[in-house]
Amino acid sequence: MPSQIDARDESGLPPYVTGTVLTVGTFDGVHRGHRDVVERLVARSRHLKIPSVLVTFEPHPLEIVNPAAAPLLLTTHDEKQEVLAETGIDYLAVLPFTAELAAYSAEDFVELILRRCFRMRDLLIGYDHGFGRQRAGNVNVLRTLGERDGFRVEVVDPVSTAEGLSVSSTSIRRAVAGGDLHRAAEALGRLYSVSGRVIEGEQRGRRIGFPTLNLGPPPTRKLLPPEGVYAVRVQTPVGPVGGMMNLGPRPTFGDSATSLEAAELLSKQLAHDEREARNALTLLNVPGNLIG
């Protein structure tokens, strides 16, 4: 399980750590391309027998440098940490992304943050990565700095989908927003997920034979698929269970006369959705688990 450390504190790493293998990036979604970088990072760390460090940012850099262009997130801060905790990295460093950090030149970012603070000896980056002021820290700049300052730079090629397209957070966002959760899952390497805290509802579901769990609203920057009814795999403290989820406005109930009719129709629709959800859950890898 990786530990979270704060790059503002130069003693974030234990004093006995004199060198690290490091990668840096936003890692929104922690998709198959990201996982390839991280797997190589862990393998390199074990080969060199020095710790691995993954440096990421909070909030998303575009929220600071260009808020109008900032995307909705595939993984919230907590979700990203949960996924990364399963990868085998030694340390997760979450840098608070500020206007001051955005103003760092690529050279200053490498020297002051990556080398001085995180004791970087080896750097692994994705093929399209860039950081520092105006993303000037591209592959060529990093290789030049590495040759000058004595650290190794490994550039990881993109991972492709079955259609031959490069996996990217941008393409996954398009798939999720368009309701193509099968394509999103293929690129992510896992089902798309939404986390939330269970809140008390009005217990209407149990009165029509379908007791429900009500989740509080997701974070405002979390990307949600289109409204509809979904077959879901719910992770709970006692293990995963199958279910169906209504995403969108809840059915409304008016006076007692119309409530009975609405409840009867809703019950019939839920029974239909239940059959569809059960079918979809038995065929998780087959397109068509979006219903309604």
C-alpha positions as CSV (number, residue, x, y, z in Angstrom):
1,M,0.0,0.0,0.0
2,P,1.7,3.3,-1.0
3,S,2.1,6.1,1.4
4,Q,1.0,9.6,0.6
5,I,3.7,12.2,0.9
6,D,3.7,16.0,0.4
7,A,6.3,17.4,-1.9
8,R,6.3,20.7,-0.1
9,D,8.1,19.0,2.8
10,E,11.6,18.0,1.6
11,S,11.7,15.3,4.4
12,G,8.7,13.6,2.9
13,L,10.8,10.5,2.0
14,P,12.5,8.6,4.7
15,P,16.1,9.8,5.2
16,Y,17.5,6.4,4.2
17,V,16.0,6.7,0.7
18,T,18.9,8.1,-1.4
19,G,17.5,7.5,-4.9
20,T,14.2,6.7,-6.5
21,V,12.6,5.6,-9.8
22,L,9.9,8.1,-10.5
23,T,7.0,8.9,-12.8
24,V,4.9,12.0,-12.9
25,G,1.6,12.9,-14.4
26,T,-2.1,13.6,-13.9
27,F,-3.1,9.9,-14.3
28,D,-6.8,10.6,-14.5
29,G,-8.6,7.3,-14.9
30,V,-5.4,5.3,-14.3
31,H,-6.2,3.6,-17.6
32,R,-4.3,0.8,-19.4
33,G,-1.7,3.3,-20.7
34,H,-1.1,4.6,-17.2
35,R,-0.9,1.1,-15.9
36,D,1.8,0.2,-18.4
37,V,3.9,3.1,-17.2
38,V,3.4,2.1,-13.5
39,E,4.1,-1.6,-14.2
40,R,7.4,-0.6,-15.8
41,L,8.1,1.8,-12.9
42,V,7.7,-1.0,-10.4
43,A,9.8,-3.5,-12.4
44,R,12.6,-0.9,-12.8
45,S,12.4,-0.2,-9.0
46,R,12.8,-3.8,-8.2
47,H,15.7,-4.2,-10.7
48,L,17.6,-1.3,-9.2
49,K,16.5,-2.1,-5.6
50,I,15.4,1.5,-5.0
51,P,11.9,2.7,-4.2
52,S,9.3,3.8,-6.8
53,V,7.6,7.2,-6.5
54,L,4.5,8.3,-8.5
55,V,4.0,12.0,-8.5
56,T,0.5,13.4,-9.4
57,F,-1.4,16.6,-8.9
58,E,-4.5,17.8,-7.1
59,P,-6.5,19.6,-8.5
60,H,-6.2,18.8,-12.2
61,P,-3.6,21.3,-13.6
62,L,-6.1,22.7,-16.1
63,E,-8.3,23.8,-13.3
64,I,-5.6,26.3,-12.5
65,V,-4.0,27.2,-15.8
66,N,-7.2,27.1,-18.0
67,P,-10.4,26.5,-16.0
68,A,-12.6,26.7,-19.0
69,A,-10.8,23.8,-20.6
70,A,-10.6,21.7,-17.4
71,P,-12.2,18.3,-18.0
72,L,-14.6,16.4,-15.8
73,L,-12.7,13.6,-14.0
74,L,-12.7,9.9,-14.7
75,T,-11.4,9.4,-11.2
76,T,-11.8,11.7,-8.2
77,H,-8.8,12.3,-5.9
78,D,-9.9,9.4,-3.6
79,E,-10.8,7.1,-6.4
80,K,-7.4,7.6,-8.1
81,Q,-5.6,6.8,-4.8
82,E,-7.6,3.6,-4.4
83,V,-6.7,2.4,-7.8
84,L,-3.0,3.3,-7.5
85,A,-2.9,1.6,-4.1
86,E,-3.2,-1.8,-5.9
87,T,-0.3,-1.2,-8.3
88,G,2.7,-2.0,-6.1
89,I,4.3,1.5,-6.1
90,D,6.1,2.4,-2.9
91,Y,5.2,6.1,-2.6
92,L,2.4,8.2,-3.9
93,A,3.2,12.0,-3.9
94,V,0.2,14.3,-4.3
95,L,1.4,17.8,-5.3
96,P,-1.0,20.6,-4.7
97,F,-1.2,22.2,-8.1
98,T,-1.0,26.0,-7.7
99,A,-0.3,29.0,-9.9
100,E,3.2,29.1,-8.4
101,L,3.9,25.5,-9.4
102,A,2.5,26.1,-12.9
103,A,5.0,28.9,-13.3
104,Y,8.0,26.6,-12.7
105,S,10.2,26.1,-15.7
106,A,10.7,22.5,-16.8
107,E,14.3,22.7,-15.6
108,D,13.3,24.1,-12.2
109,F,10.5,21.5,-11.8
110,V,13.0,18.7,-12.5
111,E,15.7,20.1,-10.2
112,L,13.7,21.4,-7.3
113,I,10.8,18.9,-7.2
114,L,11.8,15.7,-8.8
115,R,15.5,15.5,-8.0
116,R,15.9,17.5,-4.8
117,C,12.7,16.6,-3.1
118,F,12.1,13.1,-4.4
119,R,15.7,12.1,-5.1
120,M,14.9,10.9,-8.6
121,R,17.5,8.7,-10.2
122,D,15.4,7.3,-13.0
123,L,12.4,8.9,-14.8
124,L,9.7,7.0,-16.7
125,I,7.2,9.1,-18.6
126,G,4.5,8.6,-21.2
127,Y,5.3,9.3,-24.8
128,D,3.1,12.5,-24.9
129,H,4.0,13.9,-21.4
130,G,4.9,17.5,-20.8
131,F,5.3,19.5,-17.6
132,G,6.6,22.8,-16.4
133,R,5.6,26.2,-17.6
134,Q,3.5,25.8,-20.9
135,R,4.3,22.0,-20.7
136,A,7.8,22.8,-22.0
137,G,9.2,19.7,-20.3
138,N,8.7,17.4,-23.2
139,V,10.6,14.2,-24.0
140,N,13.5,16.0,-25.8
141,V,14.0,18.5,-23.0
142,L,13.9,15.8,-20.4
143,R,16.5,13.7,-22.2
144,T,18.8,16.7,-22.5
145,L,18.4,17.4,-18.8
146,G,19.0,13.7,-18.0
147,E,22.2,13.6,-20.0
148,R,23.4,16.8,-18.3
149,D,22.4,15.9,-14.8
150,G,22.9,12.1,-14.8
151,F,19.5,10.6,-14.6
152,R,18.0,8.1,-17.0
153,V,14.8,8.8,-19.0
154,E,12.6,6.1,-20.3
155,V,9.8,7.0,-22.6
156,V,6.8,4.6,-22.6
157,D,5.0,4.1,-25.9
158,P,1.2,4.3,-26.0
159,V,-1.1,1.3,-25.4
160,S,-3.6,0.7,-28.2
161,T,-7.2,-0.5,-28.2
162,A,-8.5,-3.4,-30.3
163,E,-9.2,-0.9,-33.0
164,G,-5.6,0.3,-33.0
165,L,-6.3,3.7,-31.3
166,S,-4.1,5.0,-28.5
167,V,-5.7,4.7,-25.1
168,S,-6.1,8.2,-23.5
169,S,-8.1,9.9,-20.8
170,T,-9.7,12.1,-23.4
171,S,-11.0,9.3,-25.5
172,I,-12.3,7.5,-22.4
173,R,-14.2,10.7,-21.4
174,R,-15.8,10.8,-24.8
175,A,-16.9,7.1,-24.4
176,V,-18.3,7.6,-20.9
177,A,-20.1,10.8,-21.8
178,G,-21.6,9.1,-24.9
179,G,-22.8,6.1,-22.8
180,D,-20.3,3.6,-24.5
181,L,-19.2,2.0,-21.2
182,H,-18.0,-1.1,-23.0
183,R,-15.4,1.0,-24.9
184,A,-14.5,2.9,-21.7
185,A,-14.0,-0.4,-19.8
186,E,-11.8,-1.8,-22.6
187,A,-9.5,1.3,-22.4
188,L,-9.6,1.5,-18.6
189,G,-8.9,-2.2,-18.1
190,R,-11.8,-2.4,-15.6
191,L,-15.4,-1.3,-15.3
192,Y,-16.1,2.5,-15.0
193,S,-16.9,3.3,-11.4
194,V,-18.6,5.9,-9.3
195,S,-18.2,6.1,-5.6
196,G,-20.5,7.6,-3.0
197,R,-21.7,7.5,0.6
198,V,-25.0,5.8,1.4
199,I,-27.6,8.3,2.7
200,E,-31.0,7.7,4.2
201,G,-33.8,7.8,1.6
202,E,-37.6,7.8,2.0
203,Q,-37.9,3.9,1.9
204,R,-40.3,3.9,-1.0
205,G,-38.5,1.1,-2.8
206,R,-39.1,-1.5,-0.2
207,R,-42.8,-0.8,-0.2
208,I,-43.0,-1.9,-3.9
209,G,-40.7,-4.9,-3.5
210,F,-37.4,-3.2,-4.5
211,P,-35.4,-1.9,-1.5
212,T,-32.7,0.5,-2.5
213,L,-29.5,2.2,-1.4
214,N,-29.4,5.9,-1.9
215,L,-26.1,7.5,-2.6
216,G,-25.3,11.1,-1.9
217,P,-24.4,13.3,-4.9
218,P,-21.1,12.6,-6.5
219,P,-18.3,15.3,-6.5
220,T,-19.2,18.1,-8.9
221,R,-16.2,17.4,-11.2
222,K,-16.9,13.6,-11.5
223,L,-17.9,12.6,-15.1
224,L,-21.1,10.6,-15.1
225,P,-22.6,8.6,-18.0
226,P,-26.0,9.5,-19.5
227,E,-29.1,9.1,-17.3
228,G,-30.5,5.6,-17.4
229,V,-30.7,2.3,-15.6
230,Y,-27.4,0.4,-15.3
231,A,-26.4,-3.1,-14.3
232,V,-23.7,-2.5,-11.7
233,R,-21.2,-4.4,-9.6
234,V,-21.3,-2.8,-6.1
235,Q,-18.3,-3.0,-3.9
236,T,-19.3,-3.2,-0.2
237,P,-17.5,-3.8,3.1
238,V,-18.7,-7.4,2.9
239,G,-17.7,-7.9,-0.7
240,P,-19.0,-7.3,-4.2
241,V,-22.7,-7.8,-5.1
242,G,-24.6,-7.3,-8.3
243,G,-27.4,-4.8,-8.7
244,M,-29.0,-2.2,-10.8
245,M,-28.7,1.5,-10.5
246,N,-31.0,4.4,-11.6
247,L,-28.9,7.4,-12.6
248,G,-30.9,10.5,-12.9
249,P,-34.0,12.0,-11.3
250,R,-36.0,9.8,-9.0
251,P,-39.6,9.0,-9.8
252,T,-41.9,11.5,-8.1
253,F,-45.0,10.7,-6.1
254,G,-47.9,13.1,-5.8
255,D,-51.1,12.6,-3.9
256,S,-52.3,9.2,-2.7
257,A,-54.5,8.5,-5.7
258,T,-51.7,8.9,-8.2
259,S,-49.1,7.3,-6.0
260,L,-50.7,3.9,-6.2
261,E,-50.7,4.0,-10.0
262,A,-47.2,5.4,-10.2
263,A,-46.0,2.7,-7.8
264,E,-47.6,-0.1,-9.8
265,L,-46.0,1.1,-13.1
266,L,-42.7,1.7,-11.4
267,S,-42.7,-1.8,-9.9
268,K,-43.4,-3.3,-13.3
269,Q,-40.6,-1.3,-14.9
270,L,-38.2,-2.2,-12.1
271,A,-39.0,-5.9,-12.6
272,H,-38.2,-5.5,-16.3
273,D,-35.0,-3.7,-15.4
274,E,-34.0,-6.3,-12.9
275,R,-34.2,-9.0,-15.6
276,E,-32.1,-7.0,-17.9
277,A,-29.5,-6.2,-15.2
278,R,-29.2,-9.8,-14.2
279,N,-28.6,-10.7,-17.8
280,A,-26.0,-7.9,-18.3
281,L,-24.1,-9.0,-15.1
282,T,-23.7,-12.5,-16.4
283,L,-22.1,-11.0,-19.6
284,L,-20.0,-8.2,-18.3
285,N,-17.7,-8.2,-21.3
286,V,-20.5,-8.0,-23.9
287,P,-21.7,-4.6,-25.0
288,G,-25.3,-3.7,-24.1
289,N,-25.3,-3.4,-20.3
290,L,-26.8,0.0,-20.6
291,I,-30.6,-0.3,-20.4
292,G,-33.5,2.1,-20.2
